[in-house]
């Protein structure tokens, strides 16, 4: 009988997100809530954040003694997720194993055929209904092919069951925040508060060619009511001391009226929560007149995906935005006292040192507080993949992390691209240091903490030598302002 379920985050580290903090897996909070509501005993085990190696994972799973081990993976974490499930089968062969997430959703045939006996089931789409229903089916001796939203092997043949429709109501979904080890999760620039990740909506109605989300959600979008969201935020603050919340969804501001109601409720309830979020350039422009409400509501840090600084590339990416709109959005975020962050995608087949230099100079002109120079990751299920496939030199999915160059531009080697990208980081942040005295005290402190993290603790220090040793001028500024 299957009763105890371990939800395990694979021990993959790329360094990109981990530069800023340690983040709970919000999907597991929902899955655990649904499992408990169905009568199961879920355990959330974040092997990644605990930095456990596979020997430690084996020991912890022996202690948990699960009847099923489920994991989730995006493309670069997928190899470690499969290694995790192989470990499970080697130590506890009777344990049911499953994997979900964007990569497994699209690549289920490859997953099942390459992973062999390590993976019993692939979960496709949302898991809140599918996971308990499958476990109920197995406990009752039923046929898994009757469960929608999964794939599995039967007599060497891949069985894909019909897709499960998306949930129609996101309000009131069961959650299991009490299973989260809150001591693990911090946002490094604000280390004194527990950090939660909260989903306000699911989906994306855009068509960006390099992205997985619009394909995973079939370009649909569903949202929680403002009241349901605020009730959860208040509970997290009062019950678990959460002081920083990251909205995990790509487009929390898509519905203007709903978003305005969220801002009003945040101001009205005055929870004392700092909010980090991502949104779209066009939504920032739409909200120009109410940007002061963002700040008053506790919106602290906004990421907008500018991606490229030439219009032809933006059009090829189907970003549905102009270069000038991207610049204006960052200007509005900066002008209203919030931290602005953006990213530039480099390493396309036609990129040259000259085109990257032009992108870098325009990134400086945009003047975000934080900029990340990322190499294109050719997700094998993205719309842009066929155009990139002839130029892919690495087939190791762990490299598909936006840090390691995977695609070789026609005019450069991957090593040359890597050197240029790292130099973009060095020059951008050295340039920002020249503005340090003109920053507000709040931004100055935030920037210097982030700078220290980038220089000393991030993946940049480990990747091809990183940014080099800390320059004397930076050390002096750190001593002055921190």
Beta strands, then each sheet from edge to edge (+ up, - down):
strand 1: 4-9
strand 2: 41-46
strand 3: 68-72
strand 4: 96-100
strand 5: 121-123
strand 6: 150-154
strand 7: 157-160
strand 8: 194-198
strand 9: 201-203
strand 10: 221-223
strand 11: 242-247
strand 12: 274-279
strand 13: 299-304
strand 14: 339-346
strand 15: 370-375
sheet 1: 2+ 1+ 3+ 4+ 5+ 6- 7+
sheet 2: 8+ 11+ 12+ 13+ 14+ 15+
sheet 3: 9+ 10-
end
